[in-house]
């Protein structure tokens, strides 16, 4: 019966596991787990989550009931819980059953809540595997009853060992040339299953010697490196944003290119870059917003790959131009203030009076038209509600254009003082 290479090489003991030494090493927590424990195994694909769950359950003397959150609903959950409870209550079985759930983050709140009662009474041990951040994807009530263990992508030396092991177990004699092996390890991207799948494809291509040219012809689909909807996608967006904010054009270009290489939609990146221009550059350089919008329009007109250069130029410009988040901070402060304070009425003199009745009621009386005054400014005029003290939310920086804003406001405050 055919078995994939990844299944044939699946470790059966902790000593056989490659990588995750922080968990299974001499002082790792898994080496000290003498009794069953509910847990979440959080890590990227192909790092051993399912393997470790099987090995731990075996070491506890427990059977494993497996569910996939992709294909299971409430009915399947209830059936699995009933089977687990029945087996755990057997006359000669003192060990709770292990319920292993792959992609547990895909269960909704109601489905996750179904496990709480059984966990509290110790009727099952629940091991969930997830590629997504459990603090975002799992209910707090469920998460509080489980220990979270973080699994890491396999390191270079781990992948080299796995490649040697895979080539040794192949039924066909295949030689992977050094340049091809180097690229293969790079494409694996810390994912053991990915590496083994690629090795199996190469072994079945009919060639005895695999070089870099042949590898690229055989494995084109493996050149996309992350799930566009997963956490790694948002991690890279975060890295791009922080590199721009930190004024590092080279790092910003690197993350931008990584995301394009991973299949990110350039227009999505364009929208995020527009946001960066307003959030992190703000009034320090008003030209930044224009450049970014022009870059997005250029991409819309040219498409890929030609239009991507315009977006790259925008990324570099944002990274090197002066930064200011003063308006972003001011806007957040004023939103908080408005939400948590009374609704003060608009003073009569600041109201328009389009009708005779409104004029009779005093709307617009004693309003001073700024353009009729020197410097187009009315000294000491109050534009706040009369029942409210003046506030200062906006604190301009000395970056770029905002330095001129600071000078302008200082000039106007002097006019206020001279008119008192």
C-alpha positions as CSV (number, residue, x, y, z in Angstrom):
1,X,0.0,0.0,0.0
2,X,1.4,3.4,-1.0
3,X,2.4,5.7,1.8
4,X,3.8,9.2,1.2
5,X,7.4,9.7,2.1
6,X,6.4,12.1,4.9
7,X,4.3,9.4,6.5
8,X,7.0,6.7,6.1
9,X,9.5,8.9,7.9
10,X,7.1,10.1,10.7
11,X,9.0,9.7,14.0
12,X,7.6,7.2,16.5
13,X,9.6,8.5,19.6
14,X,10.7,11.9,20.9
15,X,14.3,10.8,20.2
16,X,13.5,10.4,16.5
17,X,12.0,13.9,16.2
18,X,14.1,16.4,14.2
19,X,14.0,20.0,15.6
20,X,12.0,21.5,18.5
21,X,14.9,21.0,20.9
22,X,13.4,23.7,23.2
23,X,10.5,21.2,23.8
24,X,12.1,17.8,23.5
25,X,15.7,18.5,24.5
26,X,17.3,17.4,27.7
27,X,15.6,20.0,29.8
28,X,12.6,20.5,27.5
29,X,9.0,20.4,29.0
30,X,8.0,17.3,26.9
31,X,10.7,15.2,28.5
32,X,9.1,15.9,31.9
33,X,5.4,15.2,31.0
34,X,4.7,12.1,33.0
35,X,1.0,12.5,33.0
36,X,-1.6,13.6,30.4
37,X,-2.0,17.3,29.8
38,X,-4.3,19.3,27.5
39,X,-2.4,21.6,25.2
40,X,-2.2,23.7,22.1
41,X,0.6,23.1,19.7
42,X,1.1,26.3,17.8
43,X,3.5,26.6,14.9
44,X,3.8,26.8,11.1
45,X,3.0,23.9,8.8
46,X,5.3,20.9,8.7
47,X,7.1,21.3,12.1
48,X,5.8,18.2,13.9
49,X,2.5,19.1,15.6
50,X,0.7,16.0,14.7
51,X,3.8,13.8,15.3
52,X,4.3,15.2,18.7
53,X,0.7,14.7,19.7
54,X,0.8,11.0,18.6
55,X,4.1,10.4,20.5
56,X,2.9,12.1,23.7
57,X,-0.4,10.2,23.7
58,X,1.5,6.9,23.2
59,X,3.8,7.7,26.1
60,X,0.7,8.3,28.3
61,X,-0.8,5.0,27.2
62,X,-3.8,6.8,25.7
63,X,-5.6,6.2,22.5
64,X,-5.9,9.0,20.0
65,X,-9.2,10.1,18.5
66,X,-8.6,12.5,15.6
67,X,-10.7,15.3,14.2
68,X,-10.0,17.9,11.6
69,X,-11.7,21.2,12.2
70,X,-11.8,21.6,8.4
71,X,-14.2,18.7,7.9
72,X,-16.0,18.4,11.3
73,X,-19.0,20.1,12.8
74,X,-20.9,19.9,16.1
75,X,-22.2,16.4,15.3
76,X,-18.7,15.0,14.7
77,X,-17.5,16.8,17.9
78,X,-20.3,15.3,20.0
79,X,-19.7,11.8,18.6
80,X,-16.0,12.0,19.2
81,X,-16.6,13.2,22.8
82,X,-19.0,10.4,23.5
83,X,-16.5,7.8,22.2
84,X,-13.7,9.3,24.2
85,X,-15.8,9.4,27.4
86,X,-17.0,5.8,26.9
87,X,-13.5,4.5,26.4
88,X,-12.1,6.5,29.3
89,X,-14.7,5.0,31.7
90,X,-13.8,1.4,30.8
91,X,-13.1,-1.0,33.6
92,X,-9.4,-1.5,32.8
93,X,-8.6,2.0,31.5
94,X,-7.5,4.6,33.9
95,X,-6.1,6.9,31.2
96,X,-8.3,9.6,29.6
97,X,-8.6,9.5,25.9
98,X,-6.7,12.0,23.8
99,X,-8.8,14.0,21.4
100,X,-6.5,15.5,18.7
101,X,-7.9,18.3,16.7
102,X,-6.0,19.6,13.7
103,X,-6.6,23.2,12.6
104,X,-8.5,23.8,15.9
105,X,-8.6,27.6,15.1
106,X,-11.2,26.8,12.4
107,X,-13.8,25.9,15.0
108,X,-16.2,28.7,15.9
109,X,-17.1,29.7,19.5
110,X,-20.0,27.3,19.9
111,X,-17.9,24.4,18.6
112,X,-15.0,25.3,21.0
113,X,-17.4,25.6,23.9
114,X,-18.4,22.0,23.4
115,X,-15.1,20.8,24.9
116,X,-15.2,22.8,28.1
117,X,-17.4,20.5,30.2
118,X,-15.4,17.4,29.3
119,X,-12.1,19.2,30.0
120,X,-13.2,20.4,33.4
121,X,-14.3,16.9,34.5
122,X,-11.1,15.4,33.2
123,X,-13.0,13.1,30.8
124,X,-10.7,13.9,27.9
125,X,-7.2,15.3,27.2
126,X,-7.5,17.7,24.3
127,X,-4.5,18.4,22.1
128,X,-5.2,21.1,19.4
129,X,-2.9,21.9,16.5
130,X,-3.0,25.4,15.0
131,X,-1.0,27.5,12.6
132,X,-2.7,30.7,13.9
133,X,-2.1,32.7,17.0
134,X,-4.3,31.0,19.7
135,X,-4.8,34.2,21.6
136,X,-6.7,35.5,18.6
137,X,-8.4,32.4,17.4
138,X,-9.4,30.4,20.5
139,X,-11.9,31.3,23.2
140,X,-10.4,32.6,26.4
141,X,-12.3,29.9,28.4
142,X,-10.9,27.1,26.3
143,X,-7.4,28.6,26.2
144,X,-7.3,29.0,30.0
145,X,-7.7,25.2,30.4
146,X,-4.8,24.3,28.1
147,X,-1.1,24.9,28.0
148,X,0.3,26.5,24.8
149,X,3.5,25.2,23.3
150,X,5.1,27.1,20.5
151,X,6.8,25.1,17.7
152,X,9.5,26.7,15.6
153,X,10.3,26.3,11.9
154,X,13.0,23.7,11.4
155,X,16.6,25.1,11.3
156,X,19.0,24.7,8.5
157,X,20.9,21.8,10.2
158,X,17.5,20.1,10.9
159,X,16.5,20.2,7.3
160,X,19.9,18.9,6.2
161,X,19.5,15.9,8.5
162,X,16.0,15.3,7.2
163,X,17.2,15.5,3.6
164,X,19.9,12.8,4.3
165,X,17.3,10.7,6.0
166,X,14.8,11.0,3.1
167,X,17.4,10.2,0.4
168,X,18.5,7.1,2.4
169,X,14.9,5.8,2.5
170,X,14.0,6.4,-1.1
171,X,13.3,3.3,-3.1
172,X,15.0,4.9,-6.2
173,X,18.6,6.0,-6.3
174,X,18.5,9.8,-6.8
175,X,21.5,12.2,-6.6
176,X,20.7,15.8,-5.7
177,X,23.5,18.1,-6.8
178,X,24.9,20.5,-4.2
179,X,23.4,23.6,-5.9
180,X,20.0,21.9,-6.1
181,X,20.2,20.7,-2.5
182,X,21.0,24.3,-1.4
183,X,17.9,25.6,-3.3
184,X,15.8,22.7,-1.9
185,X,16.6,23.6,1.7
186,X,15.8,27.3,0.9
187,X,12.5,26.4,-0.6
188,X,11.6,24.2,2.3
189,X,11.4,27.3,4.4
190,X,11.6,25.4,7.7
191,X,8.8,23.0,6.7
192,X,9.6,19.3,7.0
193,X,6.6,18.1,5.1
194,X,7.3,20.5,2.3
195,X,10.9,19.3,2.0
196,X,9.8,15.6,1.9
197,X,7.1,16.3,-0.6
198,X,9.6,18.0,-2.9
199,X,12.1,15.2,-2.5
200,X,9.4,12.7,-3.4
201,X,8.4,14.7,-6.5
202,X,12.0,14.8,-7.6
203,X,12.5,11.1,-7.0
204,X,9.6,10.3,-9.3
205,X,10.6,12.6,-12.1
206,X,12.7,9.9,-13.9
207,X,16.1,11.6,-13.6
208,X,18.9,10.1,-11.6
209,X,20.7,13.4,-11.1
210,X,18.9,16.6,-10.1
211,X,20.6,19.9,-10.7
212,X,19.3,23.4,-10.1
213,X,17.9,23.9,-13.6
214,X,15.9,20.7,-13.5
215,X,14.7,21.4,-10.0
216,X,13.2,24.7,-11.1
217,X,11.4,23.0,-14.0
218,X,10.0,20.3,-11.8
219,X,9.0,22.3,-8.7
220,X,7.5,25.7,-9.9
221,X,4.5,25.5,-7.5
222,X,6.8,25.4,-4.5
223,X,8.2,28.9,-5.0
224,X,5.2,30.5,-3.2
225,X,6.2,30.7,0.4
226,X,3.3,31.7,2.6
227,X,-0.4,31.4,3.2
228,X,-1.9,34.8,2.0
229,X,-4.5,34.6,4.7
230,X,-2.3,33.3,7.6
231,X,-0.5,34.9,10.4
232,X,2.9,34.9,8.5
233,X,1.2,37.2,5.9
234,X,0.3,39.7,8.6
235,X,3.7,39.3,10.3
236,X,5.4,40.4,7.1
237,X,3.0,43.3,6.6
238,X,3.9,44.4,10.1
239,X,7.6,44.1,9.3
240,X,7.2,46.2,6.2
241,X,5.3,48.9,8.1
242,X,7.9,49.0,10.9
243,X,10.8,49.2,8.4
244,X,9.2,52.2,6.7
245,X,8.5,53.8,10.1
246,X,12.1,53.1,11.1
247,X,13.5,54.8,8.0
248,X,15.2,51.7,6.6
249,X,14.6,51.7,2.9
250,X,16.6,48.4,2.3
251,X,14.6,46.4,4.9
252,X,11.4,47.9,3.6
253,X,12.2,46.8,0.1
254,X,13.1,43.4,1.3
255,X,9.8,42.8,3.1
256,X,7.9,44.3,0.1
257,X,9.6,41.9,-2.2
258,X,9.1,39.0,0.1
259,X,5.4,39.6,0.1
260,X,5.3,39.9,-3.7
261,X,7.3,36.7,-4.0
262,X,4.8,35.0,-1.6
263,X,1.8,35.9,-3.9
264,X,0.5,39.0,-2.1
265,X,-1.9,41.1,-4.1
266,X,0.1,44.3,-5.1
267,X,-3.0,46.4,-4.8
268,X,-3.5,45.2,-1.2
269,X,0.1,46.2,-0.5
270,X,-0.7,49.6,-2.2
271,X,-3.6,50.2,0.1
272,X,-1.4,49.4,3.1
273,X,1.3,51.7,1.9
274,X,-1.2,54.5,1.5
275,X,-2.2,54.0,5.1
276,X,1.5,54.2,6.1
277,X,1.8,57.6,4.4
278,X,-0.9,59.1,6.5
279,X,-0.1,57.3,9.7
280,X,3.7,57.6,9.9
281,X,4.5,60.6,7.6
282,X,1.4,62.7,8.1
283,X,2.0,66.4,7.8
284,X,5.8,66.1,7.8
285,X,5.7,65.6,4.0
286,X,2.4,66.0,2.2
287,X,4.0,65.0,-1.0
288,X,4.3,61.5,0.4
289,X,0.6,60.8,0.1
290,X,0.5,62.1,-3.5
291,X,3.5,59.9,-4.5
292,X,1.9,56.8,-3.0
293,X,-1.5,57.4,-4.7
294,X,0.3,58.0,-8.0
295,X,2.1,54.7,-7.5
296,X,-1.1,52.8,-6.9
297,X,-2.7,54.4,-10.0
298,X,0.4,53.5,-12.0
299,X,0.1,49.9,-10.9
300,X,-3.7,49.9,-11.8
301,X,-2.8,51.1,-15.3
302,X,0.3,48.9,-15.9
303,X,-0.4,45.8,-13.8
304,X,2.3,43.3,-12.9
305,X,5.2,43.2,-13.1
306,X,5.8,46.7,-14.6
307,X,3.6,48.5,-12.1
308,X,5.3,46.9,-9.1
309,X,8.3,49.2,-9.6
310,X,6.1,52.3,-8.9
311,X,5.0,50.7,-5.6
312,X,8.6,49.9,-4.8
313,X,9.5,53.6,-5.4
314,X,6.7,54.6,-3.0
315,X,8.0,52.3,-0.3
316,X,11.5,53.7,-0.5
317,X,10.2,57.3,-0.5
318,X,8.2,56.7,2.6
319,X,11.2,55.1,4.3
320,X,13.6,58.0,3.6
321,X,11.2,61.0,4.1
322,X,10.7,62.8,7.5
323,X,8.2,61.1,9.8
324,X,5.4,62.4,12.0
325,X,2.5,60.7,13.7
326,X,1.3,63.8,15.5
327,X,-2.0,64.0,13.6
328,X,-2.6,60.2,14.2
329,X,-2.0,60.8,17.9
330,X,-4.2,63.9,18.0
331,X,-7.0,62.1,16.2
332,X,-6.9,59.2,18.6
333,X,-6.9,61.6,21.6
334,X,-9.8,63.7,20.3
335,X,-11.9,60.5,19.5
336,X,-11.4,59.3,23.0
337,X,-12.3,62.7,24.5
338,X,-15.4,63.1,22.4
339,X,-16.6,59.5,23.3
340,X,-16.1,60.2,27.0
341,X,-17.4,63.8,27.4
342,X,-20.7,65.6,27.2
343,X,-22.1,66.8,23.9
344,X,-21.6,70.5,24.2
345,X,-23.8,72.7,22.0
346,X,-22.3,74.9,19.2
347,X,-22.2,78.6,20.3
348,X,-24.8,80.8,18.5
349,X,-22.1,83.0,16.9
350,X,-20.6,79.9,15.2
351,X,-23.9,78.8,13.7
352,X,-25.0,79.7,10.2
353,X,-28.2,81.6,9.8
354,X,-29.8,80.6,6.4
355,X,-33.3,81.7,7.5
356,X,-34.9,84.8,9.0
357,X,-36.0,82.8,12.1
358,X,-32.5,81.7,12.8
359,X,-31.2,85.2,12.4
360,X,-33.8,86.4,14.9
361,X,-32.7,83.8,17.3
362,X,-29.2,85.2,17.2
363,X,-27.5,82.6,15.0
364,X,-24.3,84.0,13.5
365,X,-24.3,87.2,15.6
366,X,-20.9,88.5,16.6
367,X,-19.1,86.1,14.4
368,X,-15.8,87.6,13.2
369,X,-14.8,86.7,9.6
370,X,-11.1,85.9,9.7
371,X,-10.4,87.1,6.2
372,X,-11.4,90.7,7.2
373,X,-8.5,90.8,9.7
374,X,-4.7,91.2,9.3
375,X,-2.9,87.9,8.7
376,X,-6.4,86.4,8.1
377,X,-6.6,85.7,11.8
378,X,-8.9,86.9,14.6
379,X,-6.8,87.1,17.8
380,X,-8.3,85.4,20.9
381,X,-11.4,84.2,19.0
382,X,-12.9,81.1,20.7
383,X,-14.1,78.3,18.4
384,X,-14.9,75.9,21.3
385,X,-18.2,75.3,23.0
386,X,-18.8,77.9,25.6
387,X,-19.3,75.3,28.3
388,X,-16.0,73.6,27.6
389,X,-12.4,74.6,28.2
390,X,-10.0,74.8,25.3
391,X,-8.0,71.6,24.7
392,X,-4.8,70.8,22.8
393,X,-4.8,67.5,21.0
394,X,-2.4,68.3,18.2
395,X,1.3,68.7,19.0
396,X,3.3,69.1,15.8
397,X,6.8,67.9,15.6
398,X,9.9,69.6,14.1
399,X,9.9,67.1,11.2
400,X,9.7,68.4,7.6
401,X,6.7,70.6,6.9
402,X,5.5,70.4,10.5
403,X,8.4,72.7,11.5
404,X,6.7,75.4,9.5
405,X,3.4,74.5,11.3
406,X,5.1,75.0,14.6
407,X,6.4,78.4,13.5
408,X,3.0,79.4,12.2
409,X,1.2,78.5,15.5
410,X,3.8,80.3,17.5
411,X,3.3,83.4,15.4
412,X,-0.5,83.3,16.0
413,X,-0.1,82.8,19.8
414,X,2.0,86.0,19.8
415,X,-0.8,87.8,18.1
416,X,-3.2,86.6,20.8
417,X,-0.9,87.9,23.5
418,X,-0.5,91.4,21.8
419,X,-4.3,91.8,21.6
420,X,-5.0,91.2,25.3
